[in-house]
Amino acid sequence: MALFTNTFIDEITAMVTARQQELSTALGQVAPSSVHSAHTAATPLQEQLSLLVQVANGALSRGHADQQDVQQVESALNSMLELLLGNPLHTQAPFPADFWQSDLGVLVSRVRWWLWADDLITISNAAALAFGENSQANRMRIVRAIDSGLLDWVPDPSVANPQQNRRVLRPQVERLGEQRRLPE
């Protein structure tokens, strides 16, 4: 049985629609009708969510995906997160504290693992890679980079301890390390 269903897609679509109506009201505009006919074609958001649900449910194998599939999944994930977390100032909003325990957080986590599995490393490995040593101070620097939004991360479902289950992207850590070595 699939973890995520069309009902979940409808719930996310309803959240985005409600936010759109709030913004339209604040701007003094008439919000488009949220009434959907059963014969209405799927919206681009619903199509993207459907793709993400396929990945999260394991219906789309990473081993059989080509580069175009990977790009579509990454684009769908980024678009959905921008809709849900974006703001008019175009600043990156952090995930709420309980995000990773929500259904949406589980979906995002599964999709990120699908996209990034080969490039994910532990905070200890990231500290050694970026700063040359796996020390407490360097691990805290990595954690601060995560908290400030400089590094994307995803929880490792195989590690129960939330203090030890964060994984970060190796290419981002490498860039962080290169920036540290630049002259001040």
Disulfide bonds with the S-S distance in Angstrom:
none
